[in-house]
Amino acid sequence: MTGYLKIVVALSVMLVGVSRFAYAGGAPNLEAGEHIAQTFCAKCHAVETVGKSPLEPAPPFRTFHKKWPLENLEEALAEGIVVGHEAMPAFELSTEQISDLIGYMRTLEP
């Protein structure tokens, strides 16, 4: 199994059956979401509407919704994403930060 396929499988398994984790504090702060994406994710993922990901197997944020429902990422982000490869850092976000990041990711959908 290739490294990319292992990443996809690990992330997919993690997302299967995940319940919806919603922030009830109001509308997401899209500027804060973009800052989170730039801080935690841009080293590997393309986090804008154009461009390639710096790490080739890392999918651009603008394509995430095609592979996984974004609401399924909410709980994974709250618990700390760990996909079993060295390049993916483990981190946890607050409920508000998750709402902001997911809100920002939705702005990247065509």
mmCIF file of the C-alpha atoms, coordinates in Angstrom:
data_MODEL
# 
_entry.id   MODEL 
# 
loop_
_atom_site.group_PDB 
_atom_site.id 
_atom_site.type_symbol 
_atom_site.label_atom_id 
_atom_site.label_alt_id 
_atom_site.label_comp_id 
_atom_site.label_asym_id 
_atom_site.label_entity_id 
_atom_site.label_seq_id 
_atom_site.pdbx_PDB_ins_code 
_atom_site.Cartn_x 
_atom_site.Cartn_y 
_atom_site.Cartn_z 
_atom_site.occupancy 
_atom_site.B_iso_or_equiv 
_atom_site.pdbx_formal_charge 
_atom_site.auth_seq_id 
_atom_site.auth_comp_id 
_atom_site.auth_asym_id 
_atom_site.auth_atom_id 
_atom_site.pdbx_PDB_model_num 
ATOM 1   C CA . MET A 1 1   ? 0.000   0.000  0.000  1.00 0.00 ? 1   MET A CA 1 
ATOM 2   C CA . THR A 1 2   ? 1.447   3.373  -0.978 1.00 0.00 ? 2   THR A CA 1 
ATOM 3   C CA . GLY A 1 3   ? 2.038   6.113  1.595  1.00 0.00 ? 3   GLY A CA 1 
ATOM 4   C CA . TYR A 1 4   ? -0.713  8.269  0.110  1.00 0.00 ? 4   TYR A CA 1 
ATOM 5   C CA . LEU A 1 5   ? -3.197  5.403  0.194  1.00 0.00 ? 5   LEU A CA 1 
ATOM 6   C CA . LYS A 1 6   ? -2.307  4.707  3.832  1.00 0.00 ? 6   LYS A CA 1 
ATOM 7   C CA . ILE A 1 7   ? -3.017  8.352  4.671  1.00 0.00 ? 7   ILE A CA 1 
ATOM 8   C CA . VAL A 1 8   ? -6.372  8.293  2.899  1.00 0.00 ? 8   VAL A CA 1 
ATOM 9   C CA . VAL A 1 9   ? -7.354  4.988  4.509  1.00 0.00 ? 9   VAL A CA 1 
ATOM 10  C CA . ALA A 1 10  ? -6.337  6.148  7.992  1.00 0.00 ? 10  ALA A CA 1 
ATOM 11  C CA . LEU A 1 11  ? -8.246  9.410  7.678  1.00 0.00 ? 11  LEU A CA 1 
ATOM 12  C CA . SER A 1 12  ? -11.279 7.656  6.189  1.00 0.00 ? 12  SER A CA 1 
ATOM 13  C CA . VAL A 1 13  ? -11.389 5.093  8.982  1.00 0.00 ? 13  VAL A CA 1 
ATOM 14  C CA . MET A 1 14  ? -11.141 7.850  11.542 1.00 0.00 ? 14  MET A CA 1 
ATOM 15  C CA . LEU A 1 15  ? -14.053 9.703  9.960  1.00 0.00 ? 15  LEU A CA 1 
ATOM 16  C CA . VAL A 1 16  ? -16.431 6.751  9.565  1.00 0.00 ? 16  VAL A CA 1 
ATOM 17  C CA . GLY A 1 17  ? -19.240 6.891  12.072 1.00 0.00 ? 17  GLY A CA 1 
ATOM 18  C CA . VAL A 1 18  ? -18.131 10.184 13.587 1.00 0.00 ? 18  VAL A CA 1 
ATOM 19  C CA . SER A 1 19  ? -21.055 12.067 15.097 1.00 0.00 ? 19  SER A CA 1 
ATOM 20  C CA . ARG A 1 20  ? -21.654 15.690 14.308 1.00 0.00 ? 20  ARG A CA 1 
ATOM 21  C CA . PHE A 1 21  ? -19.812 18.071 16.634 1.00 0.00 ? 21  PHE A CA 1 
ATOM 22  C CA . ALA A 1 22  ? -21.189 21.577 16.259 1.00 0.00 ? 22  ALA A CA 1 
ATOM 23  C CA . TYR A 1 23  ? -20.244 24.874 17.837 1.00 0.00 ? 23  TYR A CA 1 
ATOM 24  C CA . ALA A 1 24  ? -23.386 26.550 19.113 1.00 0.00 ? 24  ALA A CA 1 
ATOM 25  C CA . GLY A 1 25  ? -21.716 29.929 19.677 1.00 0.00 ? 25  GLY A CA 1 
ATOM 26  C CA . GLY A 1 26  ? -22.854 31.558 16.443 1.00 0.00 ? 26  GLY A CA 1 
ATOM 27  C CA . ALA A 1 27  ? -21.397 32.180 13.023 1.00 0.00 ? 27  ALA A CA 1 
ATOM 28  C CA . PRO A 1 28  ? -17.807 31.131 12.451 1.00 0.00 ? 28  PRO A CA 1 
ATOM 29  C CA . ASN A 1 29  ? -15.079 33.752 12.316 1.00 0.00 ? 29  ASN A CA 1 
ATOM 30  C CA . LEU A 1 30  ? -13.756 33.132 8.806  1.00 0.00 ? 30  LEU A CA 1 
ATOM 31  C CA . GLU A 1 31  ? -10.660 35.288 9.309  1.00 0.00 ? 31  GLU A CA 1 
ATOM 32  C CA . ALA A 1 32  ? -9.754  33.255 12.399 1.00 0.00 ? 32  ALA A CA 1 
ATOM 33  C CA . GLY A 1 33  ? -10.417 30.052 10.428 1.00 0.00 ? 33  GLY A CA 1 
ATOM 34  C CA . GLU A 1 34  ? -8.036  31.150 7.698  1.00 0.00 ? 34  GLU A CA 1 
ATOM 35  C CA . HIS A 1 35  ? -5.405  31.981 10.331 1.00 0.00 ? 35  HIS A CA 1 
ATOM 36  C CA . ILE A 1 36  ? -5.784  28.491 11.849 1.00 0.00 ? 36  ILE A CA 1 
ATOM 37  C CA . ALA A 1 37  ? -5.441  26.920 8.395  1.00 0.00 ? 37  ALA A CA 1 
ATOM 38  C CA . GLN A 1 38  ? -2.302  28.956 7.677  1.00 0.00 ? 38  GLN A CA 1 
ATOM 39  C CA . THR A 1 39  ? -0.815  28.181 11.111 1.00 0.00 ? 39  THR A CA 1 
ATOM 40  C CA . PHE A 1 40  ? -1.538  24.461 11.439 1.00 0.00 ? 40  PHE A CA 1 
ATOM 41  C CA . CYS A 1 41  ? -2.211  23.183 7.926  1.00 0.00 ? 41  CYS A CA 1 
ATOM 42  C CA . ALA A 1 42  ? -0.494  25.209 5.191  1.00 0.00 ? 42  ALA A CA 1 
ATOM 43  C CA . LYS A 1 43  ? 2.859   23.483 5.655  1.00 0.00 ? 43  LYS A CA 1 
ATOM 44  C CA . CYS A 1 44  ? 1.357   20.457 3.891  1.00 0.00 ? 44  CYS A CA 1 
ATOM 45  C CA . HIS A 1 45  ? -2.054  21.417 2.445  1.00 0.00 ? 45  HIS A CA 1 
ATOM 46  C CA . ALA A 1 46  ? -3.019  24.079 -0.063 1.00 0.00 ? 46  ALA A CA 1 
ATOM 47  C CA . VAL A 1 47  ? -5.368  26.191 2.064  1.00 0.00 ? 47  VAL A CA 1 
ATOM 48  C CA . GLU A 1 48  ? -6.416  28.698 -0.608 1.00 0.00 ? 48  GLU A CA 1 
ATOM 49  C CA . THR A 1 49  ? -8.738  28.527 -3.617 1.00 0.00 ? 49  THR A CA 1 
ATOM 50  C CA . VAL A 1 50  ? -5.822  27.827 -5.984 1.00 0.00 ? 50  VAL A CA 1 
ATOM 51  C CA . GLY A 1 51  ? -2.415  26.206 -5.859 1.00 0.00 ? 51  GLY A CA 1 
ATOM 52  C CA . LYS A 1 52  ? -0.857  22.847 -5.158 1.00 0.00 ? 52  LYS A CA 1 
ATOM 53  C CA . SER A 1 53  ? -0.292  21.411 -1.708 1.00 0.00 ? 53  SER A CA 1 
ATOM 54  C CA . PRO A 1 54  ? 3.336   21.739 -0.546 1.00 0.00 ? 54  PRO A CA 1 
ATOM 55  C CA . LEU A 1 55  ? 3.250   18.043 0.395  1.00 0.00 ? 55  LEU A CA 1 
ATOM 56  C CA . GLU A 1 56  ? 2.139   16.202 -2.734 1.00 0.00 ? 56  GLU A CA 1 
ATOM 57  C CA . PRO A 1 57  ? -0.116  13.552 -1.108 1.00 0.00 ? 57  PRO A CA 1 
ATOM 58  C CA . ALA A 1 58  ? -1.839  16.141 1.119  1.00 0.00 ? 58  ALA A CA 1 
ATOM 59  C CA . PRO A 1 59  ? -5.165  17.060 -0.490 1.00 0.00 ? 59  PRO A CA 1 
ATOM 60  C CA . PRO A 1 60  ? -5.924  20.755 -0.977 1.00 0.00 ? 60  PRO A CA 1 
ATOM 61  C CA . PHE A 1 61  ? -8.527  22.070 1.455  1.00 0.00 ? 61  PHE A CA 1 
ATOM 62  C CA . ARG A 1 62  ? -10.751 23.052 -1.480 1.00 0.00 ? 62  ARG A CA 1 
ATOM 63  C CA . THR A 1 63  ? -11.177 19.325 -2.314 1.00 0.00 ? 63  THR A CA 1 
ATOM 64  C CA . PHE A 1 64  ? -11.891 17.978 1.188  1.00 0.00 ? 64  PHE A CA 1 
ATOM 65  C CA . HIS A 1 65  ? -15.669 18.249 0.758  1.00 0.00 ? 65  HIS A CA 1 
ATOM 66  C CA . LYS A 1 66  ? -15.443 15.906 -2.256 1.00 0.00 ? 66  LYS A CA 1 
ATOM 67  C CA . LYS A 1 67  ? -13.876 13.151 -0.120 1.00 0.00 ? 67  LYS A CA 1 
ATOM 68  C CA . TRP A 1 68  ? -15.354 13.699 3.335  1.00 0.00 ? 68  TRP A CA 1 
ATOM 69  C CA . PRO A 1 69  ? -18.329 15.613 4.730  1.00 0.00 ? 69  PRO A CA 1 
ATOM 70  C CA . LEU A 1 70  ? -16.730 18.597 6.463  1.00 0.00 ? 70  LEU A CA 1 
ATOM 71  C CA . GLU A 1 71  ? -18.953 18.178 9.516  1.00 0.00 ? 71  GLU A CA 1 
ATOM 72  C CA . ASN A 1 72  ? -17.270 14.797 10.043 1.00 0.00 ? 72  ASN A CA 1 
ATOM 73  C CA . LEU A 1 73  ? -13.966 16.591 10.535 1.00 0.00 ? 73  LEU A CA 1 
ATOM 74  C CA . GLU A 1 74  ? -15.306 18.520 13.523 1.00 0.00 ? 74  GLU A CA 1 
ATOM 75  C CA . GLU A 1 75  ? -15.055 15.719 16.068 1.00 0.00 ? 75  GLU A CA 1 
ATOM 76  C CA . ALA A 1 76  ? -11.757 14.498 14.644 1.00 0.00 ? 76  ALA A CA 1 
ATOM 77  C CA . LEU A 1 77  ? -10.324 17.995 15.093 1.00 0.00 ? 77  LEU A CA 1 
ATOM 78  C CA . ALA A 1 78  ? -11.663 18.187 18.657 1.00 0.00 ? 78  ALA A CA 1 
ATOM 79  C CA . GLU A 1 79  ? -10.059 14.876 19.583 1.00 0.00 ? 79  GLU A CA 1 
ATOM 80  C CA . GLY A 1 80  ? -6.816  15.603 17.781 1.00 0.00 ? 80  GLY A CA 1 
ATOM 81  C CA . ILE A 1 81  ? -6.193  14.380 14.271 1.00 0.00 ? 81  ILE A CA 1 
ATOM 82  C CA . VAL A 1 82  ? -3.690  11.565 14.155 1.00 0.00 ? 82  VAL A CA 1 
ATOM 83  C CA . VAL A 1 83  ? -3.408  9.678  10.878 1.00 0.00 ? 83  VAL A CA 1 
ATOM 84  C CA . GLY A 1 84  ? -0.367  7.581  11.545 1.00 0.00 ? 84  GLY A CA 1 
ATOM 85  C CA . HIS A 1 85  ? 2.307   9.264  9.460  1.00 0.00 ? 85  HIS A CA 1 
ATOM 86  C CA . GLU A 1 86  ? 5.166   11.495 10.527 1.00 0.00 ? 86  GLU A CA 1 
ATOM 87  C CA . ALA A 1 87  ? 4.260   14.521 8.435  1.00 0.00 ? 87  ALA A CA 1 
ATOM 88  C CA . MET A 1 88  ? 0.818   15.009 10.036 1.00 0.00 ? 88  MET A CA 1 
ATOM 89  C CA . PRO A 1 89  ? 1.180   16.825 13.351 1.00 0.00 ? 89  PRO A CA 1 
ATOM 90  C CA . ALA A 1 90  ? -1.130  15.898 16.215 1.00 0.00 ? 90  ALA A CA 1 
ATOM 91  C CA . PHE A 1 91  ? -3.087  18.876 17.509 1.00 0.00 ? 91  PHE A CA 1 
ATOM 92  C CA . GLU A 1 92  ? -6.383  19.678 19.168 1.00 0.00 ? 92  GLU A CA 1 
ATOM 93  C CA . LEU A 1 93  ? -8.579  22.693 18.554 1.00 0.00 ? 93  LEU A CA 1 
ATOM 94  C CA . SER A 1 94  ? -11.232 24.307 20.721 1.00 0.00 ? 94  SER A CA 1 
ATOM 95  C CA . THR A 1 95  ? -14.870 24.105 19.698 1.00 0.00 ? 95  THR A CA 1 
ATOM 96  C CA . GLU A 1 96  ? -14.764 27.703 18.504 1.00 0.00 ? 96  GLU A CA 1 
ATOM 97  C CA . GLN A 1 97  ? -11.559 27.163 16.513 1.00 0.00 ? 97  GLN A CA 1 
ATOM 98  C CA . ILE A 1 98  ? -13.095 24.098 14.858 1.00 0.00 ? 98  ILE A CA 1 
ATOM 99  C CA . SER A 1 99  ? -16.170 26.080 13.860 1.00 0.00 ? 99  SER A CA 1 
ATOM 100 C CA . ASP A 1 100 ? -13.945 28.826 12.456 1.00 0.00 ? 100 ASP A CA 1 
ATOM 101 C CA . LEU A 1 101 ? -11.743 26.397 10.502 1.00 0.00 ? 101 LEU A CA 1 
ATOM 102 C CA . ILE A 1 102 ? -14.671 24.422 9.059  1.00 0.00 ? 102 ILE A CA 1 
ATOM 103 C CA . GLY A 1 103 ? -16.409 27.693 8.180  1.00 0.00 ? 103 GLY A CA 1 
ATOM 104 C CA . TYR A 1 104 ? -13.287 28.829 6.352  1.00 0.00 ? 104 TYR A CA 1 
ATOM 105 C CA . MET A 1 105 ? -12.978 25.481 4.563  1.00 0.00 ? 105 MET A CA 1 
ATOM 106 C CA . ARG A 1 106 ? -16.567 25.870 3.319  1.00 0.00 ? 106 ARG A CA 1 
ATOM 107 C CA . THR A 1 107 ? -15.584 29.165 1.656  1.00 0.00 ? 107 THR A CA 1 
ATOM 108 C CA . LEU A 1 108 ? -13.123 27.228 -0.508 1.00 0.00 ? 108 LEU A CA 1 
ATOM 109 C CA . GLU A 1 109 ? -15.822 25.041 -2.051 1.00 0.00 ? 109 GLU A CA 1 
ATOM 110 C CA . PRO A 1 110 ? -16.627 26.053 -5.639 1.00 0.00 ? 110 PRO A CA 1 
# 
